Amino acid sequence: MCGIIGIVGSRPVAPRILEGLERLEYRGYDSAGMATVSGDGIGLRRTAGRVETLKRLVAGSPLSGQLGIGHTRWATHGKVTLCNTHPHVVGQIAVVHNGIIENFEELRRTLEPRNLRYRSQTDSEIVAHLLYLELLDDPDPERAMRSVLERLQGAFSLVIMNADQPDMLMVARRSSPLVAGFGEDEMFVGSDARALVHLTRRLVYLEDGDWAVVRRESIELHDASHRPVERAVRHSEVQDEKPDPGEFPHFMAKEIHEQPEAVTYTLHRYVEPAGGELKFPEFPFDARDVPRMSIVAAGTSYYAGMVARYWFERLARLSIDVDIASEFRYRDPVLAPGGAVLAISQSGESIDTLMALREARAGGQHVLSLVNMAESTIERESDVTLHTAAGPEYSVASTKAFTTQLVVLACLAVSWGLQRGTLEAAEASVALDALARVRAGLAGILADTGCWDECVGQLARARDIIYLGRGSNYPIALEGALKLKEITYIHAEGFGAGEMKHGPIALIEPGTPVVVVAPHDKWFDKTASNVAEARSRGARIALISDRTGIEKLAGAATWTLPLPDSHALTAPILATAHVQMLAYRTAVTLGTDVDRPKNLAKTVTVE
Ligand code: G6P
């Protein structure tokens, strides 16, 4: 991951680099740094803290210069220390890097006879040394860059500055993303469009293996074989929004409360609000013929895929595999001829998901994606992309992206059910009516501000918390546990309710909180038995259910978190609001850094 930015400017660059870093901080916030080139050579400011601290540092000790690079780090190799913070400077060379140079140790070994002095434990520093050494032998920057790139293995996007050539940046990308932007007599490069759209909307996305020399007025692109190439310049439509939580204390709270709107915008993209007709782009196959679909995703997006499997199987009678993207890629999956892969990703940049998508394409699959961030790499590499209309999501813990993903997936399952003749029109219309009521349902749940209080007090004191669900609510139990552990650091696990007796029940002690997602559906009675099993071992039950479910389990539940009466398709979407709020309120009670939990990043671009 990590966010990188560079500017070859015609006016001072430091403030704009800092602003770009603020917009890139969701990629990693372990440490931040920047460097500029001025008459005095390279000026370097770094902190083993946040961009905010870097800003203060630069305010106290300003950086001049019209050439500069910046970096926000998510640590992979080397602890979170000042010396491991980018940029890495060797002589006249300064480097920022996103990705992993997999052969850095081997390269260090080969360079042992040169007695180099390493100042960091990172894999990235080697790039600065290699380029420095190449330039000693041959001062031609392009030849030097070529030769360095040929020695690197792994994934990277690199932005490199040479104080001896203050009119240019050298950049390269392999797997990790990189985009360049055209300004007025200035050029910009960054990890993604969000870092640049406040500077320019004329963007060119580098393709895998590309590298370039970027000057104020031009970009000379080369492909992986070092042949000069042209890449299309496009007008970016990416929203230019400065992260701002508004009236909310955290982005996570804001994003949770934006869900009623976000699901409605998303729904209206795929269902005509007036007539209720479904509207999807054309797919490269006929939904009636597709033999199977593999859904690949990571983290919260993976759980959206898990919910969707229930829907596609039931409504469209389509065989679905759901895979964690990082596993799919390496398990040599057997793919059906003419089959499809659906990559789900909020950012559209998760490298595991991107690689799984490429694997599926190589296996002859049609490639679909469902992303929130327009113009992302996953979108650019898909045959067809569906978008969620969640708007930018800043909190690391994903919320509105998930519920909007579910809305699109539900609509697609209904649409394919109709096309495949496995769903009656009347049943489809009931499902779409239910989806139209999600807005009000979510708003109602989120307005009941007191319902979580007592339960949260106990969750905050717990050592282990168990989440249970069945059917399409089983993934909501997994999502609830993920949400809670990522922002509270309390151990939480989600299980299919029927599986609890096969092991997890051993964790239950008197007082252990068990959050049960159990709307009154066809699985309810079975789940009720699992609740009884947990209760008899002393568990305290937080029951997320509708009126009938709550009535039936009144004696067993310590806390009840009400759902409106809903359809099987929408109950998981509504129940999500409760598990999100439980996690959020518990984190606030514990005083953790809700939006930037330790060790995590919003967008993960390393494998
Ligand atoms: C990271 C984030 C998670 C997210 C996952 C997948 O781990 O912290 O919140 O669910 O990546 O991200 P994607 O952008 O592909 O949905």
Residues whose N, C-alpha, C, O or C-beta is under 5 A from the ligand:
A	BS01	G6P	A298 G299 T300 S301 I344 S345 Q346 S347 G348 S350 V396 A397 S398 A601 K602 V604
